[in-house]
Structure formats: C-alpha cells, structure tokens
C-alpha cells in the first residue's frame, strides 16, 4: 500500500496502529498521519528499538493493510 493511500485512510487505519503500538499517544498518531518514517522514529524513541527494527515494524504493519 502506498503512502498516499495510507494518508487518505489514516483515520480508519489509526485505530489498528494504536492497537499494535499502544504505548504511543494519540498525538503521535495525529502528527504521523501515515508518515512511516515519522512513525518509525517514534517507535524507536518509545520502545528503544534500532532504526531497522522500527522500520520493519512499520513495513509489516503496512503489509497487513493490503
């Protein structure tokens, strides 16, 4: 799924993302609005993950949306 589609459907997708990464706040998801790089950065901060793991988490999440 490409970034434009994710951004366009962000309000529907946001709930699924919050269920997956419950430690992130509503504000993080509101600012992210489908921006995978931003979301990966916040996952790194919150969970202490390496960049590669955070980006893989976001990619895996995007694949579940197809």
C-alpha positions in Angstrom: 0.0 0.0 0.0 1.5 3.3 -0.9 1.9 6.4 1.3 -1.0 8.3 -0.5 -3.5 5.6 0.2 -2.3 5.3 3.9 -2.6 9.0 4.3 -6.0 9.1 2.8 -7.3 6.4 5.0 -5.4 7.3 8.1 -8.4 7.9 10.4 -9.5 4.3 9.8 -6.0 2.8 10.0 -5.1 4.8 13.1 -7.1 2.5 15.4 -5.3 -0.5 14.1 -1.9 1.2 14.6 -2.9 2.2 18.2 -3.9 -1.4 19.0 -0.5 -2.6 17.7 1.6 0.1 19.4 -0.4 1.1 22.5 2.4 3.0 24.2 2.3 5.7 21.5 0.0 8.6 22.2 -2.9 9.9 20.2 -0.8 13.0 19.4 1.9 10.8 17.8 -0.6 9.2 15.5 -2.3 12.6 14.7 1.1 14.1 13.7 2.2 10.9 11.8 -0.9 10.8 9.5 0.5 7.9 7.6 4.2 9.1 7.5 6.0 5.8 8.0 9.4 7.4 8.7 8.0 9.6 11.4 6.1 6.7 13.0 9.3 4.6 12.9 11.2 7.4 14.6 8.6 7.5 17.4 8.7 3.7 17.7 12.5 4.0 18.2 12.0 6.6 20.9 9.2 4.9 22.8 10.4 1.3 22.6 14.2 1.8 22.3 14.4 -0.2 19.1 17.1 0.1 16.5 16.1 2.0 13.3 16.0 -1.2 11.2 13.6 -2.9 13.6 11.3 0.2 13.8 11.2 0.5 10.0 10.5 -3.3 9.7 7.6 -3.0 12.2 6.1 -0.2 10.1 6.6 -2.1 6.9 5.0 -5.2 8.4 2.0 -3.1 9.6 1.6 -1.7 6.1 1.6 -5.2 4.6 -1.3 -6.1 6.9 -3.4 -3.3 5.4 -3.4 -4.8 1.9 
